[in-house]
Amino acid sequence: MTHPRSLVLVLALCCACPPKEPDDSTPPDCTGDSCDTGDTGAAPLRLTLLHTNDWHSHLLGYGPDAEYTPGSTGDDATIGGLARIATLADEIRGASPDPVLMFDAGDWMEGSLFQILATSHAAELQVMQLLGYDAITLGNHEYSWGPGTLAAMIQRGDELGVTVPIVASNILPDDTSSADDALAALLDSGRIETTRVLTLDNGTTVGLFGILGEEAAAVAPGAAPVTFEEAAVAATRAVEDLQAQGVDLVVMLSHSGVTGDPSTSPDELIAAAVPGIDVIVGGHSHTTLTEPTVVGSTLILQAGSYARYLGQLDLVWDGTAWQMEGYTQHPIDDSIAGDPEVTAKVDELVAAMDAGPLATFGYGFADPVLHVSQDVLSTGCVETGLGHYVTDAYVAAMNATGPAAPIDFAFESHGVIRDGLSAGDSGVQAFSDLFRVMPLGFNATDQGGYPLVDFWVTAQELEGVCEVTASISPLFGCDYFIEMSSGLRCTVDMLGVPFTRVDTVEVDLGGGWQTLDTSSANDTLYHVAVDSYVASLMGVLESLTSGLIAVTPKDAAGQPVAGVEGMIFDADPSTGAIDPLKLWQALVGYAETFEDADGDGIPELPTRYEEPTERIVGYAD
């Protein structure tokens, strides 16, 4: 989808002074909202901004990895791919007589196997260097593995020749902790900048700053002990700093997000609260804005996710104000040949994975592990066959280890299910494809993703989990939609008063469906599982609902368990040390139990996961 550049939207983006003329002559003094530049007869100044966001380590095309062919066009259905973006960006730069800048709004990390090269190869930063980004900011997923790992990744990139500027304006290191000292040092040295000024060939000065929004910060528990200053406060200070330097255009790289409601849309709220921001290059909500959102004199941009689009904003200075001359969301697909240098770098990184960390995983990047006959996706606030596969895989994989007490049920948030299974032409899912479904998490020892945790809950707390889907997800988004494993069923009334929408909770543990007594008087405990990231955020539920929904993890005796570390599921108690079961291991292990119907050595996904069976009755009515 594109917005035709011939459709000219004239928006007054007024700066304190007009851009400098190419000969660097001093512009006349000006006051108010516009300036008299005089009639020099010169052509109007123009500037192009290219932008991406939320790569999530998707260096290859979005689809089966084995079918991505950047070296040719017209022969695959994958979309995205950083080699293709590199080609398009270079074509735009080469065709323009005016300056072209390229920015990214964060979450370029964590979402595919390339993330396991974070501290050894800084894979994403190396590719950003090849693409020629002029500045990037940090999203919540850059912090997922802790401030020390983030710092190590940036430092490793620097050692490999990465010079891409990083702007982040509201990071607050903790002076009382050493855990974030390496990141604080990058701030102190200026490697991570609070603001940055670019002086372009035509004399225009562009002021940049970067913001991590409150909602994004709330889902970054790994950032601790780092905290983040309120977005509007930090943005106000940054704008004042840049204006004091007399910049011509102020651009905020924002990992905050947009919603369909201006009263809750973070970037729109910042634009309304902080005058002087001309352009917000946004991310976090994975929104594809086919034309900018306009708040006052601020343009808000966002280019979807997973490198499937390259946004292009064209600005012109008419002597009194910046105007938007055009805006395009370029779809990235097989009509664009991939840049050979980027393609070679990505191939080099795949080889490094196969020779290094994947050798300890027991799988190669391209090893086939599953066959699907159709796309199996996780989309929107609805139950999905993929969500059912994920939660059933948790139960099956954990119980296959022979725990003292079997797992009764498992849960997973849509926000943690990061990708679907795309059938493509062959239906074959490689290890890299299946890993992308549940890629989140990092461990300094094995770099293998989040572990599963197990604990015990009451029937009333099972009802609370169902209520999260029924009452919280309609208010706060699909990340709060909770998929559940087989054997558990909730009936809800979506017309009911929020937080009282669950009518019944039923369980089937082998003896048929039984309706639970979900009153506080019922102290029966159920053994449940979820990933460690969601477990670390369970306190958010109580905060969001002012205590109306609370889940307290317990041991088998009903005593509260403090901290996620004490809940990590031990897949092999005989070793004496905790042997965690990672999310990807559960998915791959469950796949290996499926039938190989056609004898090609690749298990087939059962048809029961192609479409969901109703486990949340009444939600979609």
Secondary structure, DSSP 4 states (H G I P E B T S, - for coil): ----TTS-----B--SSPPPPTT-PPPPP--TT--------PPPEEEEEEEE---TT--S-BS-GGG--TTSSSS---B--HHHHHHHHHHHHHH-SS-EEEEE-S--SSSSGGGGGHHHH-HHHHHHHHHT-SEE---GGGGTT-HHHHHHHHHHHHHTT----EE-S-EE--TT-STTHHHHHHHHHTSEESEEEEE-TTS-EEEEEEEE-HHHHHT-GGGTT-EE--HHHHHHHHHHHHHHTT-SEEEEEEES---S-TTT-HHHHHHHHSTT--EEEEESS--B-SS-EEETTEEEE-B-STT-EEEEEEEEE-SS-EEEEEEEEEE-STTSPPPHHHHHHHHHHHHHHHHTHHHHHT--TT-EEEE-SS-B---SSS--HHHHHHHHHHHHHHHTT--SS---EEEEETTT----B--TTT-EEEHHHHHHHS-----TTT---PBEEEEEEEHHHHHHHHHIIIIIHHHH-GGG-EEE-TTEEEEE-TTSPTT--EEEEEE-SSS--EE---STT---EEEEEEEHHHHHTHHHHHHHTTTSS----B-TTSPBPPSGGGGB-BS-GGGSS--B-BHHHHHHHHHTTS--TTSSS-PBPPGGGTS---SEETTT-
